[in-house]
Each structure stands twice: as C-alpha cells, then as structure tokens.
Amino acid sequence: MDMEKLLKTAKERIHDRLDGVGRLSGKVVIVTGAAQGFGRGIAEELHREGATVIIADMQFAAAKEVAEGLGERAAAIRVDVTDEDSVREMYAETVERFGGVDLLVANAGVLRAGALASYEKKDMEFVTNVNYIGTFLCCKYAAAVMQAQHEADPSATFDIVIMSSKSGLEGSNRNFAYAGSKFGVIGLAQSFALELCSSGIKVNAVCPGNYLDGPLWSDPETGLFVQYLRSGKVPGAKTVDDVRRHYEAKVPMNRGCLPIDVARAILYCVEQKYETGQAIPVTGGQVMLN
Ligand SMILES: NC(=O)c1ccc[n+]([C@@H]2O[C@H](COP(=O)([O-])OP(=O)(O)OC[C@H]3O[C@@H](n4cnc5c(N)ncnc54)[C@H](O)[C@@H]3O)[C@@H](O)[C@H]2O)c1
C-alpha cells in the first residue's frame, strides 16, 4: 500500500475498531519487539485491557505464537525496525486489517555491553540502529497515521510511548552504547511531543528497571545472571541466586521490574490528558527524579 492510500484508509476508518472490554477497548496498539521479554508481557497486559494488539517483531514465528496465544484482537506482523520499508509495511498492514493505530509502544531494543577501550564501532552502530534509528522510524510513520486520523476526527487523541530504561536516566558502567541510545530516545520523545501536540498526539517515554525474570537476565544459558556469575562481576557470588539477590538489593522495593509495572505506566500515559514529553521511571525507587 502506498503512503497516500495508507493515510486515506486511516482517515476513513477512524471509528472502525474492534470492541473489547477494558480500559483500552477499541484501541489498536502496535508493540514492537513483542515476540518475547518486556514487549510480549506488555502486549499481553494491554490486550487484557481490551486493546487490539499487533505483535510486531523480526522473530516472526515467535510473534505468531504470542498472537495465537492471545486469540481474538491480536495479530503478528514481521518487522525490522531498522528498515524503513519494513516499518512502512507494518503500518500499511495494520491499517488495512484493523483500520488505524491509536497507540505505538516502541519497545524493540538490543544491548551490547563492553568497555570503552575495546568496544567496536560495529557494535555501536548495531545498538544505535535498533534503539535510536528504529525508534525514530516507528514514530515517523505512527505520527503520519495518527495525524491523518486526527484530521478526520479532531477530538480524537493518540499516544506514542517509547521504551527507554533507567539507563536512559543515569549512566551505565561499560554499557554506554545502550545508555546513550536510551538517553537519546528521551530527547526524541521530548522533541516529538512538542511537534505533535497540536495533532492530538502525546509522546512519552517509560524508563523501566531491570526485568530480572525476563530472558535477558534469566535465560539459563545466555542470561546476564549466568554471565555475571561466570565473569565474577558480583564479588562473592557463588550461585545464580546470589547474583540475582545482589541486583534485587539495589532496588528499594526489593524486586525486579515486571511487564505489568510498565503496562501500568503506559496506561497512565494514555489515560491522562494533560501531560506529554515526560520520561517516567518504573524502577521500584531505584532511580528518583529531581
Ligand atoms: N530487560 C530489561 O531489564 C530492560 C530494562 C529496561 C528497559 N528495557 C528495554 O525494554 C525493551 C525490551 O527489552 P527486553 O529485555 O524485553 O529484550 P528482549 O531481547 O527479550 O526482546 C527484544 C525483542 O525485540 C526484538 N527485536 C530486536 N531487534 C529488532 C528489530 N531490528 N526489529 C524488530 N524487532 C527487533 C527481538 O526479536 C526481541 O523479540 C528494550 O527496548 C530494552 O532496552 C529492558
């Protein structure tokens, strides 16, 4: 579908949404990187609140499994957020199938840690491409669709929520490519918020703490717990549980962040009608704003 047709369809079908029961009933939501981890959990929570959810991911088989598990009001779409054509196609398919887009959760993200002296340019480019450029591309086309919808119904409002991190609020030792990209997307959120405010589009970022139960940390072979145990990063830790407790102890609320915690912050972004351009910590008190 070309852009002109895509925007015309979005305008015509602004009220053409599937019914659900819940706080997001009738809303079409795209969650990128939703085949696993935070994205998957967030998509499941938002679906429970009545949204129609698009499980958008480059791991298509896994995305399909998640969508099939949800049943009605869910679909998987293959996307590579670093590829502009692929991103445009994601919106075209969403608009064609579900009539538009009400909320984008720009969640797809990657992490490659390493010390400055040995860190390679290709790793910097990889992280920046997915986390920063990919977020820009997803927001660019979300905004185009939402602006067309707003023209068709000026009373309607829409949301973009960008997944930053607590590493978007304070530096992260030997993890600068990631932290830099997560600081960067807060700059995008603030700037897009200014530009899109008059089109009824709020743009906010959420900044979760560590999802200790997610695959990034808990995968028994590749997770950060086993990696940190093997590398001796946590002094005195003899088991994976010791490493876990070390990270839990950094959080005043004494546990890792869960998808439901992030989903609640996203629901706040959508439901409130008088705030935009904010970066909301979801860290159990680990990072506090001034
Ligand atoms: N896990 C944490 O502790 C934590 C903490 C704060 C913020 N975050 C952020 O939350 C988001 C999700 O993290 P996660 O830990 O669930 O990661 P994850 O690795 O478990 O999942 C990321 C998903 O993104 C997809 N993805 C990666 N590159 C993509 C691309 N180019 N196009 C489309 N999809 C792509 C992957 O296939 C995967 O399904 C990221 O933005 C991450 O930075 C994570």
The ligand as a Gaussian input file, in Angstrom:
#p B3LYP/6-31G(d) Opt

LIG

0 1
 N       15.239000      -6.332000      30.237000
 C       15.462000      -5.267000      30.992000
 O       15.894000      -5.392000      32.138000
 C       15.150000      -3.874000      30.466000
 C       15.190000      -2.782000      31.330000
 C       14.844000      -1.520000      30.864000
 C       14.494000      -1.343000      29.538000
 N       14.469000      -2.420000      28.707000
 C       14.070000      -2.184000      27.318000
 O       12.904000      -2.925000      27.050000
 C       12.861000      -3.291000      25.677000
 C       12.677000      -4.792000      25.571000
 O       13.764000      -5.407000      26.231000
 P       13.791000      -6.955000      26.602000
 O       14.711000      -7.124000      27.717000
 O       12.412000      -7.469000      26.687000
 O       14.536000      -7.535000      25.305000
 P       14.430000      -8.946000      24.584000
 O       15.772000      -9.142000      23.928000
 O       13.919000     -10.009000      25.484000
 O       13.334000      -8.651000      23.454000
 C       13.577000      -7.729000      22.449000
 C       12.714000      -8.075000      21.265000
 O       12.995000      -7.109000      20.234000
 C       13.116000      -7.776000      19.003000
 N       13.970000      -7.009000      18.101000
 C       15.315000      -6.785000      18.220000
 N       15.746000      -6.096000      17.153000
 C       14.665000      -5.872000      16.349000
 C       14.490000      -5.213000      15.105000
 N       15.514000      -4.674000      14.435000
 N       13.239000      -5.182000      14.570000
 C       12.201000      -5.758000      15.221000
 N       12.313000      -6.407000      16.396000
 C       13.548000      -6.457000      16.947000
 C       13.718000      -9.131000      19.337000
 O       13.459000     -10.074000      18.304000
 C       13.033000      -9.444000      20.658000
 O       11.832000     -10.170000      20.449000
 C       14.159000      -2.793000      25.064000
 O       13.967000      -1.521000      24.467000
 C       15.065000      -2.655000      26.287000
 O       16.093000      -1.735000      26.085000
 C       14.790000      -3.670000      29.127000

